[in-house]
Amino acid sequence: MINNKTAVLITGGAGFIGSNLCEYFLSKEYFVVCLDNFATGHRHAIKDFIQHENFELIEGDIRNLEDCNKAVANVEYVLHQAALGSVPRSINDPITSNDVNVSGFLNMLVASRDANVKRFVYAASSSTYGDSESLPKVEDKIGKPLSPYAITKYVNELYADIFNKTYGLETIGLRYFNVFGRKQDPNGAYAAVIPKFVMQLMAHESPVINGDGNFSRDFTYIDNVIQMNELAMLTQNPEAVNTVYNTAFGDRTTLNDMVTYLKEYLSAFDSEIANVEIIYGPNRAGDIPHSLASIDKAKQLLHYNPQYSFKSGLKEAVKWYWENLK
């Protein structure tokens, strides 16, 4: 408890998902502690609540155990979002990805154990399914990882399981499937495809699709992810903890269809966008061809009920980008 309010630590709280979680839990009257080193997060993402009486920013690094210990002091829950994302980034620099995603994760587990936090909810990844070709993806059937990033996220699940069995720390992993929405960074070498394409289309530049555009993804709107984090954090169902869940909508969209929808929704603001040409390039190393989640487990054990389909979420995201980044 901090300020007589239930306290939640959000690591990576200045990042895309983390900043949305900070905003949501502040609105729910929690005390929110944000730990971020701003390697990939942004101060502008938390500027609206940096002065909030129930918000504390700790500028620190999960690779530093002292920073982790400071961040978990007096919090009941940890929502661990901090990581170096991106498959290409991990291929280019596997050592740093491992340091942050594995060693940093272990630091957070140790700090949470020692602080006796009630529950440790962490961002896992659909990349864990690796070369498994079965669709939809079901939690207990995975393949071999296809990138250093995927290895790090699978190791997170193994560590979380051991910390529960060995130390009694309650953990829940959320395997995110291509999350998108407001506050997602469109810039940088490893920008996610949707915000990157939005910015290019708004500038009348041609986006480049890797491959023929028939790869498909279970694109998941940010508000569905917020719902999953809250459910995982608060569930009282003993069968629902110490496991992992797909965090998705449960439908898939090809990259070609995704661009078609983007052009359609953006054309409502600028009719010229409908005429922007799409360019096709080579496939990208480490990419999984198709991604589709079964969300039956989350529905059954957490009563997950995603409110935003890909298209309804994309309309919201496009509107936000147009209003905030044009």
Secondary structure per residue as TSV (DSSP state, phi and psi in degrees):
chain	resnum	aa	ss	phi	psi
A	1	M	-	360.0	136.8
A	2	I	B	-134.7	132.3
A	3	N	T	55.2	33.9
A	4	N	T	61.7	24.0
A	5	K	B	-123.3	149.9
A	6	T	-	-61.4	129.8
A	7	A	E	-106.9	135.6
A	8	V	E	-125.7	132.5
A	9	L	E	-94.4	129.0
A	10	I	E	-116.7	105.4
A	11	T	E	-78.9	147.0
A	12	G	T	66.3	30.7
A	13	G	T	-69.4	-11.5
A	14	A	T	-98.1	5.0
A	15	G	S	-85.2	-174.4
A	16	F	H	-61.4	-62.2
A	17	I	H	-69.9	-42.4
A	18	G	H	-59.2	-43.2
A	19	S	H	-68.4	-33.7
A	20	N	H	-67.3	-37.2
A	21	L	H	-67.1	-41.7
A	22	C	H	-57.0	-48.4
A	23	E	H	-60.8	-43.6
A	24	Y	H	-65.5	-47.9
A	25	F	H	-73.1	-26.6
A	26	L	H	-64.0	-39.2
A	27	S	H	-68.2	-20.1
A	28	K	T	-96.3	12.9
A	29	E	T	72.1	26.7
A	30	Y	-	-87.8	160.3
A	31	F	E	-90.2	126.3
A	32	V	E	-112.7	122.7
A	33	V	E	-103.2	127.8
A	34	C	E	-111.2	123.4
A	35	L	E	-110.9	121.7
A	36	D	E	-154.9	145.0
A	37	N	-	-105.4	1.8
A	38	F	-	61.7	27.5
A	39	A	S	-69.8	-41.0
A	40	T	S	-126.8	-14.3
A	41	G	-	-80.7	170.7
A	42	H	-	-135.2	139.0
A	43	R	G	-63.6	-32.7
A	44	H	G	-66.0	-21.8
A	45	A	G	-71.2	-21.6
A	46	I	S	-117.7	10.3
A	47	K	T	-63.1	-29.8
A	48	D	T	-73.0	-17.4
A	49	F	T	-129.6	14.5
A	50	I	T	-63.1	-28.3
A	51	Q	T	-96.4	3.0
A	52	H	-	-64.4	137.0
A	53	E	T	-64.9	-20.3
A	54	N	T	-107.6	25.7
A	55	F	E	-128.3	133.5
A	56	E	E	-129.5	126.8
A	57	L	E	-99.2	125.3
A	58	I	E	-113.0	113.1
A	59	E	E	-84.3	105.0
A	60	G	-	-160.5	179.1
A	61	D	-	-125.6	131.9
A	62	I	T	-66.9	-13.7
A	63	R	T	-76.9	-6.6
A	64	N	S	-109.2	111.6
A	65	L	H	-61.3	-34.0
A	66	E	H	-62.1	-40.7
A	67	D	H	-62.2	-41.4
A	68	C	H	-64.4	-44.0
A	69	N	H	-61.7	-41.2
A	70	K	H	-63.5	-39.8
A	71	A	H	-70.6	-33.7
A	72	V	H	-86.2	-7.7
A	73	A	T	-58.8	123.7
A	74	N	T	71.6	13.0
A	75	V	-	-99.9	147.6
A	76	E	S	-88.5	-33.8
A	77	Y	E	-130.4	148.1
A	78	V	E	-120.9	127.0
A	79	L	E	-110.2	100.1
A	80	H	E	-90.6	103.9
A	81	Q	-	-109.0	-16.3
A	82	A	-	-63.4	129.4
A	83	A	-	-172.8	162.9
A	84	L	-	-96.7	105.0
A	85	G	-	-79.5	-179.1
A	86	S	-	89.5	118.1
A	87	V	H	-61.6	-49.1
A	88	P	H	-59.6	-38.1
A	89	R	H	-60.7	-42.6
A	90	S	H	-68.9	-30.6
A	91	I	H	-70.3	-38.4
A	92	N	H	-74.4	-32.4
A	93	D	-	-145.1	74.3
A	94	P	H	-66.1	-28.4
A	95	I	H	-66.6	-47.3
A	96	T	H	-66.9	-39.7
A	97	S	H	-59.0	-41.7
A	98	N	H	-68.0	-41.2
A	99	D	I	-58.9	-45.7
A	100	V	I	-75.3	-50.3
A	101	N	I	-79.6	-25.2
A	102	V	I	-106.1	-58.7
A	103	S	I	-64.3	-42.2
A	104	G	H	-63.6	-40.3
A	105	F	H	-62.1	-44.3
A	106	L	H	-62.5	-40.3
A	107	N	H	-57.6	-43.7
A	108	M	H	-66.6	-37.3
A	109	L	H	-63.5	-45.7
A	110	V	H	-62.8	-45.6
A	111	A	H	-62.8	-41.0
A	112	S	H	-67.8	-40.0
A	113	R	H	-60.6	-48.3
A	114	D	H	-68.8	-26.0
A	115	A	T	-90.9	-0.2
A	116	N	T	56.4	43.8
A	117	V	-	-66.2	152.1
A	118	K	S	-69.1	-40.8
A	119	R	E	-157.0	144.3
A	120	F	E	-117.0	105.7
A	121	V	E	-103.6	131.1
A	122	Y	E	-133.9	153.4
A	123	A	E	-78.3	108.6
A	124	A	E	-95.2	-168.0
A	125	S	E	-147.8	144.5
A	126	S	G	-65.6	-16.6
A	127	S	G	-62.3	-18.6
A	128	T	G	-61.2	-23.5
A	129	Y	G	-70.3	-20.7
A	130	G	T	52.4	-127.9
A	131	D	T	-88.7	9.4
A	132	S	-	-64.1	126.4
A	133	E	-	-95.7	-5.2
A	134	S	-	-70.0	139.4
A	135	L	S	-132.5	140.7
A	136	P	S	-72.4	165.3
A	137	K	B	-74.7	126.6
A	138	V	-	-113.3	139.9
A	139	E	T	-53.4	-36.6
A	140	D	T	-92.7	9.4
A	141	K	-	-126.2	99.6
A	142	I	-	-120.5	164.5
A	143	G	-	-111.2	-158.7
A	144	K	-	-86.5	138.2
A	145	P	-	-60.6	150.2
A	146	L	S	-110.2	4.7
A	147	S	S	-158.2	159.6
A	148	P	H	-56.7	-38.4
A	149	Y	H	-58.6	-46.1
A	150	A	H	-62.0	-37.5
A	151	I	H	-61.7	-45.2
A	152	T	H	-61.6	-39.5
A	153	K	H	-73.2	-30.5
A	154	Y	H	-70.7	-39.9
A	155	V	H	-59.8	-36.9
A	156	N	H	-55.8	-44.8
A	157	E	H	-64.1	-40.1
A	158	L	H	-65.4	-43.5
A	159	Y	H	-63.9	-43.3
A	160	A	H	-60.3	-41.3
A	161	D	H	-63.7	-42.8
A	162	I	H	-65.8	-39.0
A	163	F	H	-68.0	-29.8
A	164	N	H	-70.3	-48.9
A	165	K	H	-69.2	-33.7
A	166	T	H	-90.3	-38.8
A	167	Y	H	-116.8	-7.1
A	168	G	-	80.5	13.5
A	169	L	-	-75.6	123.9
A	170	E	-	-73.6	128.2
A	171	T	E	-133.4	149.3
A	172	I	E	-141.3	128.2
A	173	G	E	-102.9	137.8
A	174	L	E	-114.7	108.9
A	175	R	E	-79.6	97.1
A	176	Y	E	-70.8	138.0
A	177	F	-	-113.9	103.3
A	178	N	S	41.3	65.8
A	179	V	E	-74.5	140.5
A	180	F	E	-144.7	163.7
A	181	G	-	145.3	-168.9
A	182	R	T	-55.8	146.8
A	183	K	T	75.9	0.6
A	184	Q	-	-75.7	130.0
A	185	D	-	-70.7	122.0
A	186	P	-	-87.5	-5.7
A	187	N	-	-105.5	166.0
A	188	G	S	98.1	162.4
A	189	A	T	-66.4	-25.2
A	190	Y	T	-115.9	30.7
A	191	A	-	-63.3	143.8
A	192	A	-	-66.3	156.5
A	193	V	H	-65.4	-41.5
A	194	I	H	-66.7	-54.1
A	195	P	H	-63.5	-34.0
A	196	K	H	-63.0	-47.4
A	197	F	H	-66.0	-36.9
A	198	V	H	-59.5	-48.4
A	199	M	H	-63.6	-39.9
A	200	Q	H	-65.6	-43.6
A	201	L	H	-65.7	-39.1
A	202	M	H	-64.3	-27.4
A	203	A	T	-92.6	6.9
A	204	H	T	61.0	32.1
A	205	E	-	-100.4	148.9
A	206	S	-	-81.8	119.4
A	207	P	-	-70.0	151.6
A	208	V	E	-110.1	118.8
A	209	I	E	-90.5	131.4
A	210	N	E	-77.3	119.1
A	211	G	S	88.2	-159.7
A	212	D	S	-89.4	1.2
A	213	G	S	87.5	3.4
A	214	N	-	-95.0	-4.4
A	215	F	-	-61.0	146.2
A	216	S	E	-126.8	153.7
A	217	R	E	-137.8	150.7
A	218	D	-	-92.6	77.6
A	219	F	-	-65.2	133.6
A	220	T	E	-127.3	119.2
A	221	Y	E	-71.1	146.4
A	222	I	H	-56.1	-36.7
A	223	D	H	-66.9	-29.8
A	224	N	H	-65.8	-37.3
A	225	V	H	-68.9	-39.8
A	226	I	H	-60.5	-43.8
A	227	Q	H	-58.8	-43.4
A	228	M	H	-64.4	-40.8
A	229	N	H	-62.3	-43.2
A	230	E	H	-65.4	-43.6
A	231	L	H	-63.1	-42.6
A	232	A	H	-66.1	-37.4
A	233	M	H	-68.8	-36.0
A	234	L	H	-108.5	-7.2
A	235	T	-	-57.6	139.2
A	236	Q	-	-104.2	5.7
A	237	N	-	-81.4	112.1
A	238	P	G	-60.6	-26.1
A	239	E	G	-75.6	-12.4
A	240	A	G	-92.2	-10.1
A	241	V	S	-101.0	166.5
A	242	N	S	60.6	48.6
A	243	T	E	-156.2	-173.3
A	244	V	E	-127.3	152.8
A	245	Y	E	-133.7	140.4
A	246	N	E	-66.6	134.8
A	247	T	E	-120.4	98.2
A	248	A	S	-160.2	-176.1
A	249	F	-	-96.0	-28.3
A	250	G	S	93.8	31.3
A	251	D	-	-147.5	159.2
A	252	R	-	-128.9	151.5
A	253	T	E	-134.0	134.4
A	254	T	E	-74.3	159.1
A	255	L	H	-63.0	-35.1
A	256	N	H	-62.2	-44.5
A	257	D	H	-67.4	-37.7
A	258	M	H	-58.9	-44.5
A	259	V	H	-67.7	-36.9
A	260	T	H	-60.3	-45.2
A	261	Y	H	-65.6	-41.6
A	262	L	H	-58.2	-46.4
A	263	K	H	-63.5	-40.0
A	264	E	H	-63.6	-48.1
A	265	Y	H	-71.4	-36.8
A	266	L	H	-72.4	-28.4
A	267	S	H	-65.6	-19.9
A	268	A	T	-64.9	-25.4
A	269	F	T	-97.3	-28.9
A	270	D	-	-151.0	104.0
A	271	S	G	-63.3	-23.0
A	272	E	G	-66.7	-22.7
A	273	I	G	-62.9	-27.7
A	274	A	G	-60.8	-22.1
A	275	N	G	-96.8	-0.3
A	276	V	-	-70.2	131.7
A	277	E	-	-80.3	146.4
A	278	I	-	-101.9	135.2
A	279	I	E	-108.6	144.5
A	280	Y	E	-113.1	134.4
A	281	G	E	-121.9	-171.4
A	282	P	-	-71.2	158.1
A	283	N	-	-61.1	153.3
A	284	R	-	-99.6	136.2
A	285	A	T	-59.6	136.6
A	286	G	T	86.6	-4.3
A	287	D	-	-75.2	138.8
A	288	I	-	-86.1	131.9
A	289	P	S	-60.4	-48.0
A	290	H	B	-135.5	142.1
A	291	S	-	-137.7	121.1
A	292	L	-	-149.5	126.1
A	293	A	B	-97.8	141.2
A	294	S	-	-85.2	127.5
A	295	I	-	-109.9	19.1
A	296	D	H	-62.3	-41.1
A	297	K	H	-62.9	-44.2
A	298	A	H	-66.4	-37.8
A	299	K	H	-64.0	-42.2
A	300	Q	H	-72.5	-48.1
A	301	L	H	-92.0	-29.3
A	302	L	H	-111.0	-5.9
A	303	H	-	60.5	37.3
A	304	Y	-	-65.5	134.2
A	305	N	-	-143.2	82.4
A	306	P	-	-60.5	132.9
A	307	Q	-	-94.1	-16.4
A	308	Y	-	-119.7	118.9
A	309	S	-	-72.1	173.7
A	310	F	H	-59.4	-46.8
A	311	K	H	-68.2	-41.6
A	312	S	H	-68.8	-37.0
A	313	G	H	-67.4	-38.7
A	314	L	H	-65.1	-37.6
A	315	K	H	-61.0	-43.2
A	316	E	H	-63.6	-43.8
A	317	A	H	-64.8	-43.9
A	318	V	H	-61.8	-42.9
A	319	K	H	-61.2	-42.5
A	320	W	H	-64.4	-45.4
A	321	Y	H	-62.6	-42.0
A	322	W	H	-63.2	-41.8
A	323	E	H	-75.5	-27.6
A	324	N	H	-106.7	-22.9
A	325	L	H	-123.9	-4.1
A	326	K	-	-68.2	360.0
